[in-house]
Structure formats: C-alpha cells, structure tokens
Amino acid sequence: MMRKILFMGTCMLAFASCTTVKPLYSWYNYEDVTYQYSKKSTEELQVKVLEQYQKMIDKQKGSRGVVPPGLYAEYGYMLYRTGKKEEGLSFLKEEIKVYPESEKYISRIIKQLEK
C-alpha cells in the first residue's frame, strides 16, 4: 500500500513538473529582427525593428505584463535618431518611469540628446 502511494505521488510530481512556465516578457521576433539590423542597417530593416518594438510595447503578454527592461529606451533612442525627437524623448522618459533604477543612465542619454 505504501509503495502504491509513493509511486502515485512520484507520478503526480513528475506530471506537475512538465507544465510550462509563462515567460516574464513577450519577445516575439526581437532577436532575429535586431540581429539583421545590426548586420545591415538599411532603412527597410529599421522600419522592421521599429515595428517590432511597437508590437512588443502594444502586445506584451508576458507574466509581468510590462515591456522588458531597456525596450522603451531602445525604441525612444531609435525614434529620436529617425527625426521623431519629442516622441523619442517621451519613450526614454517612460523607461525611467517603469524602471526607476535606470534613471542615472537614461538621464545622461537624454541630456546628451537635448544639447
């Protein structure tokens, strides 16, 4: 009887460990798109990267429900470089709101851009 209970407990534990854990953030196609852009910085790939960032911001399905650290900053910096300066600065500031620990670093970037 004791063996049977032990065996059933072991089976239940094994099946429970097979469940999937929801990731903290939804990355979608981030790695592929940013890698391609880093290898060849074309305008077409830049548009794809910006679209990917926007998708990650708009459709974040990770267990935390917020964008990954640094994403607002990356997106904001790229927007700033493409001429959308006010929008870019607002995303850089959003990074500080969501991740206050980034304030020192992001504030320096903002100061450099505003010069």
C-alpha positions as a Markdown table, in Angstrom:
| # | Residue | x | y | z |
|---|---|---|---|---|
| 1 | Met | 0.0 | 0.0 | 0.0 |
| 2 | Met | 2.8 | 2.4 | 1.0 |
| 3 | Arg | 4.6 | 1.7 | -2.3 |
| 4 | Lys | 1.5 | 2.4 | -4.3 |
| 5 | Ile | 1.0 | 5.8 | -2.6 |
| 6 | Leu | 4.7 | 6.6 | -3.1 |
| 7 | Phe | 4.5 | 5.7 | -6.7 |
| 8 | Met | 1.4 | 7.8 | -7.3 |
| 9 | Gly | 3.0 | 10.7 | -5.5 |
| 10 | Thr | 6.1 | 10.4 | -7.7 |
| 11 | Cys | 3.9 | 10.3 | -10.8 |
| 12 | Met | 2.0 | 13.3 | -9.8 |
| 13 | Leu | 5.2 | 15.2 | -9.1 |
| 14 | Ala | 6.6 | 14.2 | -12.5 |
| 15 | Phe | 3.5 | 15.4 | -14.3 |
| 16 | Ala | 3.3 | 18.6 | -12.4 |
| 17 | Ser | 6.9 | 19.4 | -13.4 |
| 18 | Cys | 6.0 | 19.1 | -17.1 |
| 19 | Thr | 3.9 | 22.2 | -17.1 |
| 20 | Thr | 5.2 | 25.2 | -18.9 |
| 21 | Val | 6.0 | 28.4 | -17.2 |
| 22 | Lys | 4.9 | 31.6 | -18.8 |
| 23 | Pro | 7.9 | 33.8 | -19.7 |
| 24 | Leu | 8.3 | 37.2 | -18.0 |
| 25 | Tyr | 8.2 | 39.1 | -21.3 |
| 26 | Ser | 6.9 | 38.5 | -24.8 |
| 27 | Trp | 9.9 | 38.9 | -27.2 |
| 28 | Tyr | 8.1 | 37.9 | -30.4 |
| 29 | Asn | 10.7 | 38.2 | -33.3 |
| 30 | Tyr | 13.0 | 40.6 | -31.5 |
| 31 | Glu | 16.3 | 38.7 | -31.7 |
| 32 | Asp | 16.0 | 38.0 | -35.5 |
| 33 | Val | 15.0 | 41.5 | -36.4 |
| 34 | Thr | 17.6 | 43.3 | -34.3 |
| 35 | Tyr | 20.3 | 40.9 | -35.4 |
| 36 | Gln | 19.5 | 41.5 | -39.1 |
| 37 | Tyr | 19.5 | 45.3 | -38.4 |
| 38 | Ser | 22.9 | 45.1 | -36.6 |
| 39 | Lys | 24.4 | 43.3 | -39.6 |
| 40 | Lys | 23.0 | 45.6 | -42.3 |
| 41 | Ser | 21.4 | 48.9 | -41.2 |
| 42 | Thr | 19.1 | 49.5 | -44.1 |
| 43 | Glu | 16.0 | 51.8 | -43.9 |
| 44 | Glu | 13.8 | 48.7 | -44.6 |
| 45 | Leu | 15.2 | 46.8 | -41.6 |
| 46 | Gln | 15.0 | 50.0 | -39.4 |
| 47 | Val | 11.3 | 50.1 | -40.2 |
| 48 | Lys | 11.0 | 46.4 | -39.2 |
| 49 | Val | 12.8 | 47.0 | -35.9 |
| 50 | Leu | 10.6 | 49.9 | -35.1 |
| 51 | Glu | 7.5 | 47.8 | -35.9 |
| 52 | Gln | 8.9 | 45.0 | -33.7 |
| 53 | Tyr | 9.4 | 47.4 | -30.8 |
| 54 | Gln | 5.9 | 48.8 | -31.2 |
| 55 | Lys | 4.5 | 45.3 | -31.2 |
| 56 | Met | 6.3 | 44.4 | -28.0 |
| 57 | Ile | 5.0 | 47.5 | -26.3 |
| 58 | Asp | 1.4 | 47.2 | -27.5 |
| 59 | Lys | 1.0 | 43.4 | -27.2 |
| 60 | Gln | 3.0 | 42.5 | -24.1 |
| 61 | Lys | 1.7 | 39.1 | -23.0 |
| 62 | Gly | 4.5 | 38.1 | -20.5 |
| 63 | Ser | 3.7 | 37.2 | -17.0 |
| 64 | Arg | 4.9 | 40.6 | -15.7 |
| 65 | Gly | 2.6 | 42.5 | -18.1 |
| 66 | Val | 5.2 | 45.2 | -18.8 |
| 67 | Val | 7.8 | 45.7 | -21.5 |
| 68 | Pro | 11.3 | 44.2 | -21.0 |
| 69 | Pro | 13.9 | 46.5 | -19.3 |
| 70 | Gly | 15.5 | 48.8 | -21.8 |
| 71 | Leu | 12.9 | 48.4 | -24.6 |
| 72 | Tyr | 11.4 | 51.9 | -24.1 |
| 73 | Ala | 14.9 | 53.3 | -24.1 |
| 74 | Glu | 15.9 | 51.5 | -27.3 |
| 75 | Tyr | 12.7 | 52.4 | -29.1 |
| 76 | Gly | 12.9 | 56.0 | -27.9 |
| 77 | Tyr | 16.6 | 56.4 | -29.0 |
| 78 | Met | 15.8 | 54.9 | -32.4 |
| 79 | Leu | 12.8 | 57.2 | -32.8 |
| 80 | Tyr | 15.0 | 60.2 | -31.9 |
| 81 | Arg | 17.6 | 59.2 | -34.4 |
| 82 | Thr | 14.9 | 59.0 | -37.1 |
| 83 | Gly | 13.8 | 62.5 | -36.5 |
| 84 | Lys | 10.9 | 61.9 | -34.2 |
| 85 | Lys | 12.6 | 63.7 | -31.4 |
| 86 | Glu | 9.7 | 64.5 | -29.0 |
| 87 | Glu | 8.3 | 61.0 | -29.3 |
| 88 | Gly | 11.7 | 59.5 | -28.7 |
| 89 | Leu | 12.3 | 61.6 | -25.6 |
| 90 | Ser | 8.9 | 60.6 | -24.2 |
| 91 | Phe | 9.8 | 56.9 | -24.6 |
| 92 | Leu | 13.2 | 57.5 | -22.9 |
| 93 | Lys | 11.3 | 59.1 | -20.0 |
| 94 | Glu | 8.9 | 56.2 | -19.9 |
| 95 | Glu | 11.8 | 53.9 | -19.4 |
| 96 | Ile | 12.6 | 55.8 | -16.2 |
| 97 | Lys | 9.0 | 55.6 | -15.0 |
| 98 | Val | 8.7 | 51.9 | -15.5 |
| 99 | Tyr | 12.3 | 51.1 | -14.4 |
| 100 | Pro | 13.4 | 53.8 | -11.9 |
| 101 | Glu | 16.8 | 52.1 | -11.5 |
| 102 | Ser | 17.7 | 53.2 | -15.0 |
| 103 | Glu | 17.3 | 56.9 | -14.2 |
| 104 | Lys | 21.0 | 57.7 | -13.9 |
| 105 | Tyr | 21.9 | 56.1 | -17.2 |
| 106 | Ile | 18.8 | 57.3 | -19.2 |
| 107 | Ser | 19.0 | 60.8 | -17.8 |
| 108 | Arg | 22.6 | 61.1 | -19.2 |
| 109 | Ile | 21.4 | 60.0 | -22.6 |
| 110 | Ile | 18.5 | 62.5 | -22.5 |
| 111 | Lys | 20.9 | 65.3 | -21.6 |
| 112 | Gln | 23.2 | 64.4 | -24.5 |
| 113 | Leu | 20.4 | 64.3 | -26.9 |
| 114 | Glu | 18.9 | 67.7 | -25.8 |
| 115 | Lys | 22.3 | 69.5 | -26.3 |
